[in-house]
């Protein structure tokens, strides 16, 4: 049993159990969005050190474990940061946090956990929020937009449902269409799905991670896909958003490499 991991998980559990699935941010300060960190504790430490300051909210878009070399260290670093700054740091749920709901392989972090640690980790990480919405027109989540009637219904999406799978496992393809089928357990969505749901929700920009094959910008620059991990042969990027300014496209975001 990993006593340190269990202690930190229980502290975080008390915080995230009170958070809604949809985090709504108002028009003040700066938002920093970090993509998948996948066991790259160095990347997470850079984000926290460089951008953690008064008036700044940091959101990590999910997938904190597996793939990279230091999953446990990365997870503990982010969980401790959440405990220290519960109102300024938000950890969203990715598919790698949902392993206990929909297992996948290989998953080096989950497979090597003690059974008791695995159970507690699964219980806590599946309580993480699904998405962040801002008053200036942005949505941030891990995978793809789910087909809920209104954005606030994200608070009611059940774990393991088709809507949950879209949120945590969904990919985008730059082709016409809505639901394009399932590729290796990953639901695929086209341009029509993206445009219909963004218009329904009244949002201009989506920031996401999850899909390393996606280009940085999609759909007339309204969708940006970030990765912030050494686990892929991609630049480690974050996006900065001035929450006081209305967004028109993802080109209004400041993309930085770390």
MOZI-V293788 format. One line per field, one symbol per residue. psi: psi as a letter, one per 30 degrees, with the letter a starting at -180 (. if undefined). burial: 1 if it has 24 or more other C-alpha atoms within 12 Angstrom, else 0. A space follows every 50 residues. Layout:
psi->???
burial->???
This chain:
psi->kjeeeeeeeeeeefefffklfjkkklikakkkkkakfigifeeeeeeeee fjlkgkkkkkglifllelfieeeeeeeeeeeeeeifffkkjlkafffgef eillkkieeefgkkeeeeeeeeeefffllelkklfggkkkaeclklhlel effffgkkkfleeeeeeffklkkilllckgakjhgjkkkaeeeeeeeeee fhlekkklbeiffkleklihgfkkkkkhkfflilkjllkkkjffkkkelf ffljkkk.
burial->00001101110110110011111110000111111111111111111100 11000111111111111111111111111111100111111111111111 11000010110000001101111111111111111111111111111100 10011010100111111111111100011000000111111111111100 10111111111100111110011111111111001111111110001011 11101001
